[in-house]
Amino acid sequence: MVKQERAARTRDALIRSAAEIFDREGFTAASLTTISSQAGVSNGALHFHFPSKGSLADAVESAAANQLQTITDAEAFNGKSRLQHLVDVTHVLTTGLREDVVLRAGFELSGDTARASHVDLRACWQAWVQEAVGHADDQGELCTGVSESAVTALVAATVGFEVLGSRDSTWLSQPRVTQFWRLLLPRLATVGLLDDLEAAGSRTPSEDQAVCF
């Protein structure tokens, strides 16, 4: 059991170290020696867990995919509308992209044409947005005929925030995302719902802390 726990800690340390190096230098330029050194393990230990840089990048993507799943699953409705739910999850995602290097690196790796993506996080996010917008439309929360355009605008904007935010974190700030929703919500929400929506998100600080990145 002790050996298994040590191995798990080593693997986690390598994934986080790899995420930091990939985030800073990109997949192609990243060095396995630098990754192992930063993680405080030998090259032999790295190759025991990950036979190649590609397999290590796959592990970062998988860890990021698990975090994305947590973000989209953890947000409880608590009586909120489907559209407010969508706003809130978007805020949690952008906060995660700003603050957690594994999530951020996973998205970056998904868009790196230098390698075959193991898990396409952007496609996963798009699928979730399509589902969430569909639920809001089914509940009569959207103006007539805007659901397809809503998916297009939201996916394009959030992926844009993610790409730009990798070099300038202000793109992933709450005020920037709030601005986007203030512009978009009047085009999406029915008149009866619009006044009840919070473009800045409806989560409390304690709820934000409950989602660990």
N, C-alpha and C positions, 0 to 999 in steps of 0.2 A: 504493500500500500504506500509506503514511504517513497519507494522508487517511482511508482505511478504518479504520485503527487509532484515529485521533483520533475519528472518528464513533462507533465502537464504545464508546470510553471515555466520550464524552459521553452516549450512550444509557444506558449502565450507571449513570452518575452521576445521570441524571434518574430512572431507575427507583428507585434507592436513596433519593434525596431525596423522591420521591413517596411511597414506602413509609413513610418517617419522618413525613411530614406527615399522610398518611392515618391512620397509627397514632395520632398525637397528637390530630388534630382531627376525624377522620372524613372520609368522601368528600365529603359535601355542603358542609361548611365549608372544605374545603381550597382554597387559592388557587393557580392556576398561576403567578402572579407570585412567590409565596413559594417554590414548588417550584423554579422556575428560578433564583431568587436563591440559595437554599441550595445548589444544585448548581453555582453559579458560572458559569452560562451565561445568554445573553440569552433573552428571550421568543421572539425569532425562531428561535433554535436549537431551543428546546423545540418550537415548532410545526412545524419542519422534520421532527422525528422523530415527534411525536405531535400530530395535528391537533386533539385535544380532550382534556378531562380524562378522559372515558370511555375513550379509547384508551390513555391512560397507565395508568389503573387496570387495563385488560385486560392490559397488559404486566407489571404487578406480579403479577397473578394467575398469568400464564403462567410467570414466573420462579419464583414460589413452587411451582407445580405441578411444575416441573423439580426443585426441591429435594426435594419430597415423593417424587418418583420415585426420586431418588438415595438417600434415606433407606430406602425400602422395598426397593430393589434391592441396596444396598451391603452389607447385613448378611449375611455368609456363615454357613452352618450350622456348619461346623467340628465336626461330630459332635454338635451340640446337638439337643435335641428340638425339634419344631415349636412346642410351647407355650413353651419358653424363647426361641425365636426371636421369638415374638410379644411376650413380655415385653420383650426387649431393644429391639426396634424402637419400642415404645411409649416407652421411656426416651429413645431417641435423638430421637424426634419432639418430646417435651415439652422436651428440652434445646434443640432447634432453635427451637421457638416462644418460649422464654425469651430466647435469645441473638441470634437473627437477625430483624431487623425486617422484611425482605422476606417471609420465610416467615410471620411473624405477621400482617403487613398483608394478605397474600394470603388467609389464612383469614378475616380480618375482612371483607374485601371480598366474599368469597363469601357471607357471611351478611347483607350490607347490603341491605335491601329498597329503598333509594333508587335502585338501579341494577340492570340485568339482569346477572347473573353471567356472565362469559366462560368460566370454568372453575370448577365447583363442587368445591372442594377437600375439603369435608366429605363429599360423595358419593363422591369418589375414595378417601378414607380408609375410608369404610364398605365400599366394594367390596373393598378390600384386606383389611380385617379379616374379612369374610365368607369370602374365599378362604383366609386363613391359618387361621382356625378350622376350616374344612372339611378342610384338610390334616391338622391335628392330630387331628380326629375320625377321618379315614380311617386314621391310623396307630395308632388305639386308645389315644390319650393322654387322651381325655376320658371322664368318667363318662357313662353311658348317658343320652341324652335331654337333654343340657344345651347342645348346640351353638347352638341358636337363641337361648336366653336369654343365652349367653355373648356373642354378637354384640351383642345389645341392650344389655347392661350395659356392655360395653367401649366401644362407640361413644358411648353416652350419657355415660359418665364422661369419656372423653378429649375429646369436644367441650365438655363442661362445664368441664374443666380449661382448655381453650383459651380459652373465653369469659371465665371468671373471671380467668385468668392475664393477659389483656390489660390489666388494671388492678391486679392484685396478683400479682407473679411467684412468690410462695410456692406458688401453686396448681400451678405448673409445676416445682417443685423435686423432686429425686430422693426425698427422704423422703416427700413427699406421694404421689407415684406408687407408691412402695414400699408404703406403707400400703394403698393400694387393692389391689395385687396380693396382699398378705398376707391380705387379707379374701377375695378372690375365688378364689385358686388352690385352697384346700381344697374348694371347691364344684365346681371344674372337673376337676382332675387325678385320674387314677387313683391308687390307694394306692401302687402300685409306683413311680410317677414322682414323686410329690409331694416326697419327701425330697431329690430331686436338683435341684429347681428353685430358682432364686435370684430372689426377688421384687425385689431391688435391681438386678437385671441382671447378666449374666455377662461384659459387655465389659470389657476392660482399658483404662486411660487412653490407650494408644497407638492402640487401635482407635477410641476416641471421637474422637481427633484426626484420624483418617483420613477422617472424613466432614466435608467442608467445607460451611459454610453461607454 
